Amino acid sequence: MVGFIILTLVLSAFIGWITIPNIIIISKRKRLFDSHNSRKVHTGAIPRLGGISFLPAVLVSFCLSLGIRHVTDGFDLNPIYVDEFYAEFLFFVAGLISLFFIGLADDLVGIGYKSKFLVQVVAAAMLVLADLNIKSFDGLFGIYYIHPVFSVLLTVFVVVGAVNAYNLIDGVDGLCSGLGAIALCVLSGWFYYHDLYAYTMLGVSLFGCVVTFFLYNTRGMRLKVFMGDGGSLMLGYIVSFLGLKFIDLNAGMGTFTLDTPNAELMVLSVVFIPVFDTVRVLTERIMKGRPPFFPDKTHIHHLFLRLGFTHMQSTGIILIMAIAIIIFNFALQDMNSNLLFVSDVLIGMVFLNWLPKYIIRKREDKAKNNRPAR
C-alpha cells in the first residue's frame, strides 16, 4: 500500500513541476501579474496563478493512483466503506471545482466578496451533503450532542472560516503553502496510521504539488510565482475535508470508529495558526469600529515583518510555531478538553498577539527616545 501512496506523491510533485513553470511563462506573456498596492509586501510584477496547478495535481495523481490500486490490488474492504468513500468524494470534488473556478475568476478579473462567499457556502454545503457534519464536541464546553440543524450551520461556518483563514494568511512567501503542507502531512499521517489509505492518498495528492509550489514561491528568481485565491481556497477546502472526516470517524459516525482523545482539538491544532490569526484580526477590526473584512497589515506575518524579519525568516518562525502547537496538543491530548482548549488560546494570545506587538511597541518607543532633539 505504501507504493500507491508514494506513486500519488510523486505524480503530484511531477505535475506541479511541469505545470507551474508553464503557468509562470504564460502569465508573463499575457501580463497576468499580482497588482501592487499599499497592503502588499512584495515589489515587482509577479504572477499570482500558481494555485492553478493544484487542481490537476490532485485529480490526476489521486484518481490515477486510486484507479491503479483498484485494478491491481483491489480495495480489500467491505462494499459499505467503498460506497461511503465514493459518495464523499463526489460531493467533495463538486465543492472543490466550484472553489477553484471562483478563485481563478478572482485572480484574473476580480470578484466581489458576496459572490465568493456564496460559492464558499455552497462548497461547504457539499461536505454537509457528504454527511461530514460536526455532530458532537466530545465534551468540550460540556457539549456532547449537537442538534442536526445546528450541526449543519456549524459545519458550514467552520468550513467557510477555514477556507478564508488560509486565503487571508497568504501574505508572505511560503507561509500559506508551508502551513498547508504541515496540515496535509499530519492529517495524511493520521489516516495512514489507522489504515485508511484512500484518505492518505488524497492528502498527499495535494502535498506533493504544494511542496513544489513552495520551492518556486520561496526560491524562484526568474520563475517566482504566488498562489492566488484559486490555490489558497482549494488548500483550505481539502484540509477542511480531511479534518472533518477525522472528526467524524472519532465521533463513531462512519463505517470505522477511531478513538483519538480530543479529536476536535487535534484537528484544531493542525489549522491553529491561520484560524487563530484570522479570528484575532477580525475581532480587532470590529473592536476598532472598522469593517471586519477591510484589508490591512495586522496579520501575524505583518507583525514579524515590522520586527525586521525577512519574508523567509517570518515564514520560518511561524511554521516552527505551527509545528510546536501540534506537538504540544499531541503531548497533552489526554488532558481535559476544556483545559487543553484554554491552553491553546492562551498560547495563541501570547505568541501570536501580545509578544510581537509588545516588541514592536518597545522598539518604536526606543526609536523615539533616541531621536535627537531639534
N, C-alpha and C positions, 0 to 999 in steps of 0.2 A: 504493500500500500504506500510505503514511503516513496517508491518510484513514481507513482502518479502525482503525488504532491510535489516532488521535485520537477517533474515534467511541467506541471502547471506553473510553477515559479519561473522556470527557465523560459517557457513560452511567453509569459507576461513580460519579463525583463527584455526579451528579444524584440517583442512587438514595440515596447517603449523605445528601445534603442534604434529601431528602424523608423518609427513614425515621428518621434519628437524632433530630430534634425530636419526632417522634411516639413513639419509644421512651422518651424522657425524660418526656413528658407522661403516658403510660400508667404508667410506673414510679412516678411521683409519686402518681398516683391510687390505685394498688394498694399504695403504700408499699413498693416493692421497692428498698431502699437498701443501700448498702455499709455493713455494720456497722463501727463504730469500736472499735479496741482499742489496746493499748499499742504494737503493732508498726506500726500505720497512722500516716501522717504528715499525713493530712487531717483536717479538722474539719467537722462538719455532716453532714446526710443527703444523700448524692449517689447517684443511680442508677449501677449498675455493669453495665448491659446494652447498652452502646454497640456491643459487638462483634457483636451480633445482625445489625447492618446489613451485615456483611462477606459473609455467605453469599449473600443475594440480589444484592448488588452484583457479586460475582464471577460467579455463574452466569448472571444475566440479561445483563450487559454483554458478557461473553465469548462466551456461546453465541449471542446475538443478532447480535453483530458478525461472528462467525465464520460464522454461517449466511448473513448478507447477503453476505459475501465469497465464500462458496462458490457462491451463486446467481448473483451478478452478475459475478464476476471469475474464479471457479474457483481452485483451489489452484495450478494450473500446476506440479504436482510429480508425481513418479512414484508409482504406487499403493503401492509398498513404504513410502515415507515416510508417506503418509496412514494406512495401516494401523498403522504403528508409533505414530504420534501418537495415534490414537483409542484404541488399546489402553492406552497410558499414561494417557490422560485418564480412561478409565472406572475404572481402578483408583484413580487419584488422587481422583476425586470420591467414591468409596466411602469412602476414608480420611478425606477432608475432612468429609463429613457425619457420620461417626462421632465425630470430634473436636468438631465443632460441638455435637452433642447432649449429649455428656458434659460439655463446658464449660458449656453452658447449664444443665444439671441442677445442676452445682456452684454456679453463680451464684445459682440460685433456692432450692435446699434444702440444698446441701452434699453432697459425695460423698467417700467415703473414698479415700485415696491409692492403695490397692490397685486399686480399680475404675478409677480414672483411668489408672493405669499400664498396666493390662491393655488398655484401649482404645487407648492410645498405641502399645503394641506391635503391636496389630492394624493400626492405621493405617500404621505403619512397614512392616509386612509387605506392605501393599498396594503400596508402591513396590518392594519386592523382587519381587513378582509381575509388576510392570511392567518388570522386568529393569533397574532403575536401581540396580544394586549398585556398591559401590566395589570394583573389580576389580584396581586397581593403585595404588601410591603414587608411581609415576613416579620412582623413585629416592630418595624421601625415606626416611631411615633405612636406605638401601641396599636397600629393598624395591621390587620391580617387579611381581611376580606374587603374588596373594593366592588361596589355595585357596578354592574355591566355598563351603565350609561357613563358613570364617572371614569370607568376603566378606559372606554373609548376616547373620551375627551382628554384624559391624562396621557394616553399613548400618543395621540396626535400632537399634543403640546410638547411632549418630550422629544419626539422625532423632529418636529419643526425647530425646536430650540437647539438640538444638537447639530442639525444641518446648518443653521445660521451661525452657531458657535464656530465651526470650522471655517465658514466663509469669512467671518469677521476677524479671525485671528491670522488670516493670510496677509500679513503686513510686512514681514521681513524675509529675507532669503532663507529658504529651507525650513521655516517654522511650521507651517501647516502640513507640509509633506512629512516632516520629521515626526510631528505629533501623530499624524495618521499612520505612519509606518510602525510606531511603537504600539498604537492601539491594535492595528491589524495583527502584529506579531503576537501580542499577548492573547487576543481572542482566538486566533488560529491555534495557538499552543494549547489553550483550554480544550478546544474541541478535539484536537489530536490526542490529548491525554485521556479523554473519555471515549475514544474510538469512533468519533463522529466525523469521519474523514471528508465527507462531502462539504461540510461547512468549513473545514480546514482548507480544502482546495479553493473554496470561494474566497476566503480571506487572502490566501497567497496569490490568487489571480489578480488582485489589485496591488498587493505588497510589492511584487517584482517590478511593476511599472512605476509605482510611486518612488521606489529607491532609485530607479533610473532617472526619473524626473528630478529627484533631489540633487543628483550629481550635476545635471545640466543647470539647474536653478542656482546652485551654490558655487560651482566650479567653472561653469561655462563663461567664456570670454566673448568670443565671436558668436557662439551659439547659446547665449543666455536666454532664458525664457521664464515667464511667470505662469502660474497655474490657471488663473482666471476662475470665474464663477462656475463655468462648466465642469471644472475639475473638483473644486472645493465642495460644491453641493453634492456631487456623486460620492466623494470621500466620506462626508458626514453621514450620508444615507446608508452606505454599506456598513460603516461602523455601527450605526443605529440598528440595522437589521440583525447583525451578528450579536450585538449586545442584548437586544430584545429576545432573541432565540435562546441565549444562555440563561436569561432570567426566567423565561417560560419553562425551560427544562428543569430548572431548580425549584420551580413552583409546582412541579408534578403535573403540568398541563399537557405535555407531549407524550409521544409513544414511549420514550425513555425518560426516566427520572434521575436527576443528579442530586447530590446532597452537599453542594458547596455552601459553607456558612456565609451569611450576609452576601448572597449573590448580587443583590441590587447595589450594594456599596462597592463590591469588587468591580462591577461594570462602571460605576460612577468614577472610581479611581482611575480607570483607563482613559476617561474623557475629562478628567477633573480640570486640567489647565484651561482648555478652551471654554468649557462650560462655566467655571467659576469666574474667569476673566470677563466673559460676556455678561453674566449676572451683575458683577461688580460695576462694570462700565455703565450698563443701562440704569442701574439703581442710582449711581452718582448723577447721571444726566437728569433723571426725574427729580431728584432731591434739589438740584440746582435750577429747576424750572425750565430745563431745555428739552426739546423733543428727544425721546429715547433712542431713535434711530438716526439722529443727526450725527454725521461722522465728525470725529475729532482725533486728537492724538493723546488719548488717555489709556489705551490698551497697554498691557504689560510689556510688550516689546518696545513701545514708545518710551516707557519709563526707563528701560535699560539703555536705550539709545541716548536719552538725556543724561544718563550717568556717565556717558563717554564710551560705552562699549560699541564695538563694530557690529555689523549685521550678524556675522558668524559667531562672534562672542555672545551676543544676546541670544541667538538661537541655541547655541551650545548650553548655556546656563539654564534656559527654560526647559530644554529636553532632559537635562540631568535632574531638574526639579520634578519633571513628569515621571521619570523612572523611579525617583526616590519616593514619591507619593504612592505609586503602585506597590513597591516593596514594603512600605510602611503598612498599607492596608492588608497585604497578604500575611505579613508577620503577625498582625493583630486581628485576623479575620474571625477568630473565635470570641472576640470581645463583644460585649453588649452592643447591639446595633446603634442605639441612640448615642452611647459614649463614643463609638467609632465615628459616627457622623459629625458629632460636635468637634471631635479632634481634627477631622478633615477641614471643617470650616475654619477653625482657629488657625490651622497651618496656612490655609489659603489667605486669610486676612493678614497674617504676619508677613509671609514671604511674597505674596502677590500684590499686596496693597500697601500695608503700613511701612515696611522696611525700605522699598525703593523710594517712596515719597519722602520718607524721613531723611534718607541720604541726599536726595536732590535738594530738599529744603536747607539742610546743613551746608551744602556746597554753595548754594545761592547766597545764604547769609554770610558765609566766609568771604565770598567774592565781593559783596557789598562793603564789608568791613575793611577789606584790603584795598578798596578803591581810593586813590589819592584825592584829598580834598582840594577843591578849586579855590 
